[in-house]
């Protein structure tokens, strides 16, 4: 009787008797489902004037959240347990100033062997809205690029799952609100986690991966990585190995320097995980002339480069989700004030 009950539960979650060994999967088959064309199709909608710059708590942000929910439903990815209709409410009281209620958007694939262990993949889907003249800050790169990348990464995992290659660990896809207001959505999540932070094995945060940053015009295929070695030597080495094996783009650690004056390590949503001793990687293309301007539009995105960067995140996530052990935390970074 016990075995029957367990099998029935497994069938409801991911199909009893259909699981294949993920080690046998052609992971590039699924990475290659992430395409420049689909990223572009999503982003021209997500960063359109219709969404009014996605200002936190405002109409455009609500429309953006609805779009994300619709896409997760299309992919048959459910909400996590305890989350209603994909939304984790973030009340106005969590914000400074006059900001209306908002919400994080959460979708979830339960793990087949280690379901209690969770990899969190984040992007912020809010931006800065419109100016007093009605000009829209579309935020195609910031962070439309990261948000549509997550949709494509989620789709790749679901295509693998449909073929019987179900991730061993659970994966939480989280599009957070309020980053532009001070990392509020991610702070709300880590203060009110859906899954215990102790069971959160890593956070991969994607914030601006669609453009070529200042000074990198002749760099070719690259991405800035920040924070990969701050808490876990193992996570950093895993990240490097995945890149060498599959993508082989330049991983630039300029902004990972302890003394870098930009302090990007503290400026996106991964930091709320890192300060809770959760290993993180922040994927970033660097700032550019259109950063936080009305000229950050979908036509300026380097879609082939966005595709390669999104594939790198997917492949890294695949390795974290399916390896035998979670990344070991073997470092304790100095507090922010010690680095000023």
Buried (B, 14 or more C-beta within 10 A) or exposed (E): EEEEEEEEEBEEBBBBEEBEEBEEBEBEEBBEBBBBEBBBEBBBBBBBEEBBBBBBBBBBBBBBBBBBBEBBBEBEBBBBEEBEEBBBBBEEEBBEEEBBBBBBBBBBBBBBEBBEBBBBBBBBBBBBBBEEEEEBBBBBBBBBBBBBBBBBBBBBBBBBBEBBBBBBBBBBBBBBBBBBBBBBBBBBBBEEBBBEBEBBBBBBBBBBBBBBBEEBEEBEBBBBBBBBBBBBBBBBEBBBEBBEEBBEBEBBBBBBEEEBEEEBBBBBBBBBBBBBBBBBBBBBBBBBEBBEBBBBBBEBBBBEBBBBBBBBBBBBBBBBBBBEEBBEBEEEBEEEEEEE
